[in-house]
């Protein structure tokens, strides 16, 4: 089902996008956290509620959904905002180095340790430590993180002295940690210590009504960054972007918009300018979570738009061979032809 905003060009949505960006910037000190969908409003509301406490937060969501940005937003709204925010990706650092990165080491602790080094927990004292992809952490390190959570102390690699710290931990993962616990890959005691305030970030395909605003915002950022003057994305191009499944989520969308702005230079981005994966994509995922505003929704119009989207998908999938499209929809060819005429559907020349 398509949101009404998706039937406009991106330039039409720019004013609303700017208003939302300013509001989010004031609230979260990060103008890239943009969302007007119900799912994102729920995320923003929860961020506001939990920021001023010291409870541990577990962010869950697919890669590219903005877990790092939300973690930083929580820190910036907290009483620890004037203290360090230190982020470390547990899946990007080799296991034999990760312990030293987190807890530091003393001189001579291992070959090459010519001097002592403070770890991230010690450097973040008074602030926030963001442990991204904590599901990739080894069991031995999980025990040490658990000790920090329970006792607020740790020992450096090769050291015997306990170091006390006051940090808030925000953890994030794209994995299902409860499933990892069942498999024996993640410690159950650490899981429950992290699972104080869980926050699930929606994938972009579950918040498609935000795509026009995100596209407008990223287009503006890319124009400024790269000295370009692209003014809009046409309705047809935006429709294809909205129908795309975005496996890389917001990160993929941002990078793709920048690529198109740089290559286009000025004027309008049309369907012809889209990357091949969008031009050739037949993937359409009708939303199962239709949002009903306070003003209500016209059921007949919603059903009509849903039917139109499915017919268009079947036609694109079969290269507009109506017999084959009719079979996909379990319709007679004549019925399909009538519906195509009624919806004024035509092949795209892009």
ABEGO torsion letter per residue (X at the ends): XBBAAAABBAAAAAAAAAAAAAAAAAAAGBAABBBABAAAAAAAAAAAAAAABABBBBBBEBBGAGAAAAAAAAAAABAAAABBBBBBBAAABBAAAAAAAAAEBBBGABBGBABBBBBAAAAABGBBBBBBGAAABBAAAAAAAAAAAAAGBBBBBGBABBBBBBBBBBBBBABBAAAAAAAGABBAAAAAAABABBBBBBBAAAAAAAAAAAAAAAAAAAAAAAGBBBABBBAAAAAAAAABAGAAEAAAAAAAAAAAAAAAGBEBBBAAABBAAAAABABBBBBABBBBBAAEBBAAAAAAAAAAAAAAAAAAAAGGBAAAAAAAAGBBAAAAAAAAAAAGBBBBAX
